[in-house]
Amino acid sequence: MFGLGWPELILILAIVLLLFGGSRLKDLAKGVGEAVREFKKASSEQPSKDDEEKTIIEAAKKMGIKTEGRNIKEILSEMSKTAEEKS
């Protein structure tokens, strides 16, 4: 790891501990852990095509657009027209 051995890592950790203090270092490590966890969660959770279509259909129904017997492209086109008319 970047050519650093254990002695160098221990020295770096000791300096960080002196600069930030024990409680601040604990909070910093917790924040980094949460950020890494959220990143892994977000990168592994890609919405499926079915989820996207369900979301589009729900939004279209809220706009008062009929969705039965229509494909997603038609629904999106109608949603776009409706949005343009309202703005």
Secondary structure as GFF3:
##gff-version 3
##sequence-region A 1 87
A	DSSP	alpha_helix	6	20	.	.	.	ID=ss1
A	DSSP	alpha_helix	22	44	.	.	.	ID=ss2
A	DSSP	alpha_helix	49	62	.	.	.	ID=ss3
A	DSSP	alpha_helix	72	86	.	.	.	ID=ss4
###
